[in-house]
Amino acid sequence: MDEATKEYLMGALENVIDPELGIDIVNLGLVYDVDLDEEGLCTVTMTLTTMGCPLAGHIEQDIRFALADLPEVKETKTNIVWDPPWGKDKMSRYAKIALGIPD
Protein backbone atom coordinates (compact mmCIF):
# COMPACT_ATOMS: atom_id res chain seq x y z
CA MET A 1 0.00 0.00 0.00
CA ASP A 2 1.39 3.40 -0.92
CA GLU A 3 1.60 6.49 1.29
CA ALA A 4 -1.19 8.29 -0.61
CA THR A 5 -3.62 5.41 0.07
CA LYS A 6 -2.63 5.41 3.74
CA GLU A 7 -3.27 9.17 3.98
CA TYR A 8 -6.62 8.68 2.20
CA LEU A 9 -7.67 6.02 4.74
CA MET A 10 -6.44 8.11 7.68
CA GLY A 11 -8.44 11.04 6.31
CA ALA A 12 -11.59 8.91 6.39
CA LEU A 13 -10.78 7.85 9.97
CA GLU A 14 -10.67 11.53 11.00
CA ASN A 15 -14.48 11.33 10.81
CA VAL A 16 -14.50 8.91 13.76
CA ILE A 17 -14.93 10.97 16.92
CA ASP A 18 -13.99 9.67 20.36
CA PRO A 19 -17.32 10.11 22.21
CA GLU A 20 -15.64 10.90 25.54
CA LEU A 21 -13.21 13.55 24.29
CA GLY A 22 -15.03 14.88 21.22
CA ILE A 23 -11.87 14.72 19.06
CA ASP A 24 -11.26 12.33 16.17
CA ILE A 25 -9.26 9.15 16.78
CA VAL A 26 -6.50 10.15 14.32
CA ASN A 27 -5.68 13.47 16.00
CA LEU A 28 -5.89 11.80 19.40
CA GLY A 29 -3.11 9.48 18.22
CA LEU A 30 -5.19 6.36 18.80
CA VAL A 31 -4.64 4.98 15.27
CA TYR A 32 -1.22 3.36 15.07
CA ASP A 33 -1.53 1.90 11.58
CA VAL A 34 -3.96 1.31 8.75
CA ASP A 35 -3.52 -1.23 5.97
CA LEU A 36 -5.50 -2.22 2.91
CA ASP A 37 -4.84 -5.56 1.21
CA GLU A 38 -5.56 -6.52 -2.40
CA GLU A 39 -8.90 -8.12 -1.47
CA GLY A 40 -10.14 -4.85 0.05
CA LEU A 41 -9.68 -5.81 3.71
CA CYS A 42 -8.81 -2.68 5.67
CA THR A 43 -7.11 -3.38 9.00
CA VAL A 44 -7.02 -0.54 11.51
CA THR A 45 -4.51 -1.05 14.33
CA MET A 46 -5.35 1.24 17.20
CA THR A 47 -5.56 1.63 20.92
CA LEU A 48 -8.03 3.28 23.28
CA THR A 49 -7.44 6.02 25.84
CA THR A 50 -8.23 3.60 28.66
CA MET A 51 -8.20 -0.18 28.94
CA GLY A 52 -11.72 -1.55 29.20
CA CYS A 53 -13.14 1.54 27.50
CA PRO A 54 -16.93 0.98 27.41
CA LEU A 55 -17.12 2.75 24.04
CA ALA A 56 -14.82 0.37 22.15
CA GLY A 57 -17.74 -1.23 20.27
CA HIS A 58 -19.15 2.18 19.40
CA ILE A 59 -15.78 3.34 18.01
CA GLU A 60 -15.35 0.11 16.01
CA GLN A 61 -18.81 0.59 14.50
CA ASP A 62 -17.95 4.20 13.58
CA ILE A 63 -14.71 3.01 11.94
CA ARG A 64 -16.65 0.51 9.80
CA PHE A 65 -19.13 3.25 8.88
CA ALA A 66 -16.40 5.80 8.00
CA LEU A 67 -14.55 3.34 5.76
CA ALA A 68 -17.69 1.86 4.16
CA ASP A 69 -17.99 4.89 1.86
CA LEU A 70 -14.63 4.14 0.26
CA PRO A 71 -15.04 1.94 -2.84
CA GLU A 72 -11.66 0.21 -2.25
CA VAL A 73 -12.70 -1.03 1.20
CA LYS A 74 -14.75 -4.23 1.10
CA GLU A 75 -14.31 -5.27 4.73
CA THR A 76 -12.96 -3.64 7.89
CA LYS A 77 -11.13 -5.22 10.81
CA THR A 78 -10.23 -3.26 13.93
CA ASN A 79 -7.24 -4.59 15.84
CA ILE A 80 -7.10 -3.05 19.33
CA VAL A 81 -3.65 -3.20 20.93
CA TRP A 82 -2.29 -2.00 24.27
CA ASP A 83 1.37 -1.86 23.30
CA PRO A 84 2.65 0.76 22.96
CA PRO A 85 0.35 2.33 25.53
CA TRP A 86 -1.40 5.52 24.55
CA GLY A 87 -0.31 8.79 26.10
CA LYS A 88 -0.85 12.50 25.56
CA ASP A 89 2.43 12.60 23.62
CA LYS A 90 0.69 10.75 20.75
CA MET A 91 -1.88 13.53 20.29
CA SER A 92 -1.59 16.05 17.46
CA ARG A 93 -1.05 19.72 18.23
CA TYR A 94 -4.67 20.31 17.14
CA ALA A 95 -6.02 17.80 19.69
CA LYS A 96 -3.90 19.27 22.49
CA ILE A 97 -5.11 22.79 21.74
CA ALA A 98 -8.75 21.62 21.52
CA LEU A 99 -8.47 19.91 24.91
CA GLY A 100 -6.44 22.72 26.50
CA ILE A 101 -3.38 20.54 27.09
CA PRO A 102 -0.06 22.43 27.01
CA ASP A 103 2.37 21.31 24.30
N, C-alpha and C positions, 0 to 999 in steps of 0.2 A: 504494500500500500504506500502510495506516495504522500509527501508532506501536505500537498494541496487537499487531498481527500481527507486526511486527518483533521486539518483545519476546518473543512466543511462539516465534518461530523461533530467536532467540538463546538462549532457555531450553532448547530442544531441543539446540542446539549445545554447551551446557554439559556434555552427556554425552560429548562427544568429548575424550578425554584425550590430551595430548601424551605419547607413550611414553617420551621421554627425561626429561622433567621431572615427570611424574606429576600435572600440573595441567591443567584443561580449557583448550581453545583460546580460549574467550571471556575468561576471567579473565587469561590470559596476554597478551591484547591482540592476538592474531593475526588475529582476524576484524575486518576493516575495514568490511564492509557485507554485508547480506543483503537479497535482493529476491525477491519472488514475483510472477510475472506472472499474467494472467488464465487462461492455459492450464495453470497449475500448475507452471511451470518455476521452481525455486528456484535463484538464483544466489548463491553464497557467494564474496565477494571477500575474500581473506585473504593472509597472508604466512606465512613459516616463520622459525624462530629463526635458521637458517643457510641460506645459499644451497647448493643441492645436497644438502639434507637427505635422507638415504637412506630416511626414513620418510614421505615425501610421499605415496606411493601408499597406505600404510596409513592415514594421516590422511584422505585423500580417501574411502577405502572406509568409514571410521567415520562420516564426515559423511553419506554416502549412507544408511547404516544408521540413523543418528540421526533423519534427516528422513523416512525411509520410513514411520515410524509415523504421521505426520501426514496425515490424509485430504486436506488441501488440496494437498499436494505430490505431483505426478505424476512429476516428473523433477528431478534435481539436477545442477547444473554447478558445479564448483569452479574459480574463477579465481584462480590464484596470481600475486601481483604482488610486486615488490621495491621499489616506490616508493609511499609513503614507507617507508624501511627500518625494520625492527622494532628496538625498543630497550626497555630495562627500564622506561622512562618510560611505556610503553603498558600495563604490567601493572596489574591492580587491586590494591588494598591487601591483599586476601585472598591473592593469589598471592605478593606480596612477603613477607608474613608466613610463608606456608607454605614458602617457599624460603629464609627467613632473610635477605632483602635489606632493608637499612635504607631507610625511606621518604625 
